[in-house]
Amino acid sequence: MDPIVKGQRARSLFSYGTFHFIDDGFADSIYLLLPFIAAELQLSFSEVGILKGVFSGAMGLFQFPLSLLGERVGALTVVASGTLGLAVGFLLLSMVTTFPAIFLALILAKGTAAGQHGLSSSVLSRVFEGSGRRAAMGTFNFSGDVGKVCIPFLLAILINFVGWRPAVFSLSIGGIILGAVLWTLARKIQASSSLPKAKPSQVSEGSRWGITDSKGFSALLTIGIIDISTRTALLTFLPFLLLKKEIPAAQVGFALTLLFAGGAAGKFACGILAEWFGVIPMVVVTEALTTAGILSLVWASPSAVWILLPLVGVVLNGTSSVLYATVAEIISPAGRSRGYGLYYAITLGSGAVSPILYGLITDSLGLSFTIISTGLMALITIPLSRYLSRAKAS
């Protein structure tokens, strides 16, 4: 490979991977914060589900419009400004004290950052068009999961020392500074390289969305909806399950860090393993083990939970790396900004509804019933995976 092209690939992966690190780290900090917000405002499980739902919902709602905006003003501009907006939203979260105000702060935070996943995935899928796309997407997803480990871990430490509001305030200031510095550096990298850009007029290949295999895309989308709904619902209510098992609130953040660490390893490893073994075997294995892991968490002793959490994280997040790269294989190169935007908008929108529905179920039928239900839902993806047989690794 031409050393110049190789260098451009590495710089692009570093830039968008670092933005992903910040975005996912801040976003998944919400799981750590929800029990503190619920205790302070005396919220029901339904209200907790609404907060998480609106947080994910803002991302799903603005995902596609920001993907279209990225086609016109540039992916980097949308991604970087969204990172700054995310940090500002968390800054406001540290200050407001009512349910409606927290509701609006979460919408601002995730709504402005909604375009990050789709646009970054689109750029990287074009940069790695010739080879190595699935490994690159696995690395990109891995960077986000490293953020999910590092930033909530840092937040957990800060909370233990200064409380959740000052901790979120400090983290937000750091995020604003880091986002601004990274934007400046990334602009210089982009100016010195020649990243391919998709032209809106070219998106007509296959369909107006660039979809070349409608059946495969439908199956992929359905699996993605179930996968993200399972993951989002579990992560929303897992802290409450840990508290029910009499794990101290101060240790819940560290427990989630173990889960996220396993998720980081899972996304990286599964993206590479899918290159070797194929899409279908990886979906079947990861989803079956996800069900087994979630059910084990319900009945495990508090000491056993600490061992299970990183293992559950590996399979809980591993499927997504396989799915994200497969999107690029059934969407034409010129249509990927829209195609990824459509995929993320629908799946993330489903992830927004999931905590709300499961919150209502929890209030009615109990926390254990909800966790068990999320685990069993993952099994539905296994028969659907056979429709992905036409997707070929590139």
Secondary structure, 3 states (H helix, E strand, C coil): CCHHHHHHHHHHHHHHHHHHHHHHHHHHHHHHHHHHHHHHHCCCHHHHHHHHHHHHHHHHHHHHHHHHHHHHHCHHHHHHHHHHHHHHHHHHHCCCCCHHHHHHHHHHHHHHCCCHHHHHHHHHHHHCCCCCHHHHHHHHHHHHHHHHHHHHHHHHHHHHHHCHHHHHHHHHHHHHHHHHHHHHHHHHHHHCCCCCCCCHHHCCCCCCCCECCHHHHHHHHHHHHHHHHHHHHHHHHHHHHHHHCCCCHHHHHHHHHHHHHHHHHHHHHHHHHHHHHCHHHHHHHHHHHHHHHHHHHHHCCHHHHHHHHHHHHHHHHHHHHHHHHHHHHCECHHHHHHHHHHHHHHHHHHHHHHHHHHHHHHHHHCHHHHHHHHHHHHHHHHHHHHHHCCCCCC
